[in-house]
């Protein structure tokens, strides 16, 4: 598996987790802990400027989904 395929697989796994569970990955739940660590690592890489442009766009969409999910769950 190439690095690109691995990144896409992790991206899709996080996105599917949020869509299926209607919550963000959390350090308090075993099934989301690894996903949360991946998101944190990718956020650091993006902020350091180590992302290719197409990854930046996709990851920003994922971060927007996470923020939207935070707002929705805040009122529940």
C-alpha positions in Angstrom: 0.0 0.0 0.0 1.4 3.4 -1.0 1.6 6.4 1.3 -1.2 8.0 -0.7 -3.5 5.0 -0.4 -2.8 4.8 3.3 -3.7 8.5 3.8 -6.9 8.1 1.8 -7.9 5.0 3.8 -7.4 6.8 7.1 -9.2 9.9 5.8 -12.2 7.8 4.7 -12.2 5.9 8.0 -12.4 9.1 10.0 -15.1 10.5 7.7 -17.2 7.3 7.9 -16.8 7.1 11.7 -18.2 10.6 12.0 -21.1 9.9 9.6 -22.1 6.6 11.1 -21.7 7.4 14.8 -22.8 11.1 14.6 -19.9 12.1 16.9 -16.2 12.9 16.6 -13.5 10.5 17.5 -12.7 10.7 21.2 -9.8 9.7 23.5 -12.5 8.4 25.9 -13.7 5.7 23.5 -11.4 2.9 22.3 -12.8 2.7 18.8 -12.1 6.4 18.1 -8.8 6.9 19.9 -6.5 5.9 16.9 -8.6 8.0 14.6 -8.3 11.0 16.9 -4.5 10.6 17.0 -4.4 10.5 13.2 -6.5 13.7 13.0 -4.2 15.4 15.5 -1.1 14.3 13.6 -2.5 15.5 10.2 -3.5 18.8 11.7 0.1 19.4 12.9 1.5 18.4 9.5 -0.9 20.7 7.7 0.0 23.6 10.0 3.7 23.0 9.4 3.1 23.2 5.6 4.0 19.6 4.9 0.8 18.8 2.9 0.3 18.7 -0.8 -2.5 21.1 -1.9 -5.1 18.5 -2.7 -4.6 17.0 0.8 -5.1 20.4 2.3 -8.4 20.8 0.6 -9.6 17.3 1.7 -8.4 17.7 5.2 -10.1 21.2 5.6 -13.3 19.5 4.6 -12.8 16.9 7.3 -12.1 19.6 9.9 -15.2 21.4 8.9 -17.2 18.2 9.3 -15.7 17.8 12.8 -16.5 21.4 13.8 -20.1 21.0 12.4 -20.5 17.8 14.4 -19.2 19.6 17.6 -21.8 22.3 17.2 -24.7 19.9 16.5 -23.7 17.7 19.5 -23.3 20.7 21.8 -27.0 21.4 21.7 -28.1 17.8 22.4 
